Amino acid sequence: MPARATDLTGLPPAFVMVGNIDGLLDVDIDYARRLIAAGVPTDLHVLAGAPHAFDSLMRDTAVAQRAQRILEDWLADTSTVS
């Protein structure tokens, strides 16, 4: 499990997205903080009102659609970086 890794240096840019009512919220935020501390370019997004697996279980909701746009924008931005 990546969140349990002790050495995060040298990892590629990371994208972490979690809902603020997800049971793994604290774990995801801690992982993002550890990535940042290790010098890994990291984007952390906490979405209000989103439970665990909202992006797959609630695809037609506004929050899931917003999450998809955020991810697509991040992927577009990282694909232009050389």
N, C-alpha and C positions, 0 to 999 in steps of 0.2 A: 504494500500500500504506500503510495508516494508520500502521504501525509506523515508517515512514520519514519521516513528516511532521515538519517542524521546529517548527511552532507548533501546540500542542494546546490552547491556551486557548479557552475558550468552548464546548467540546464538551459534549454531554449526558452524564449519568451513564453510566459504563462498567462492563461485566461482562466479566471476563477469566477463563477457566477453561482449565487446561492440565494434562496428566498429567505426573508427575515423570519419566517415561521417554520423553517426547515430544522429538524432535529440535529442536523450536522452543521448548523450555522457557525458555532464556535470553532469547530474543527477546521472548517474551510477558511475562516478568517485567520486562524492561527497559521495554517499552511501558507496563505498568501503573505502574511507578515514574515514568515521564515524565508520564503523565496526572496522577498525584497531585501531582507537582511543579508542574504547570500549574494546579492548583486544581480539577481535574475529580474529582467524587465517583466513586471507583473501588472496586469489589469484585474482589479477586484470589483465586482458588481454585486451589490446586495439589493434585491428587488422586494419592495414592500408588498405584503399580502401574498407572497408566493410560498407554498409548502414544498416539501421534498418531491422531486420528480414532476414539478409543475410543467416543465417544457415538453414532457412526453404524455402525461396524463390529462393535461388541460390545454391542448394545442390551440383550440379556438378562442381562448381567452385573450384579453388585451395584454395581460402581463406576459403570457407566453409569446405573443406576437412581438411585443417590445423586446423581449429577450432574444428572439431570433434576429431582429434588426441589429441589436447591439453586437451579437456574435458575428453577423455578416460584415458589419463595419470593421470590427477588429481584424477579421480574416483579410479583408481587402487592404487594410492599412499594413498588416504584417507581410502581405505578399509583395508589397512594393519596396520593402526594406531589403537592401542587399548587404 
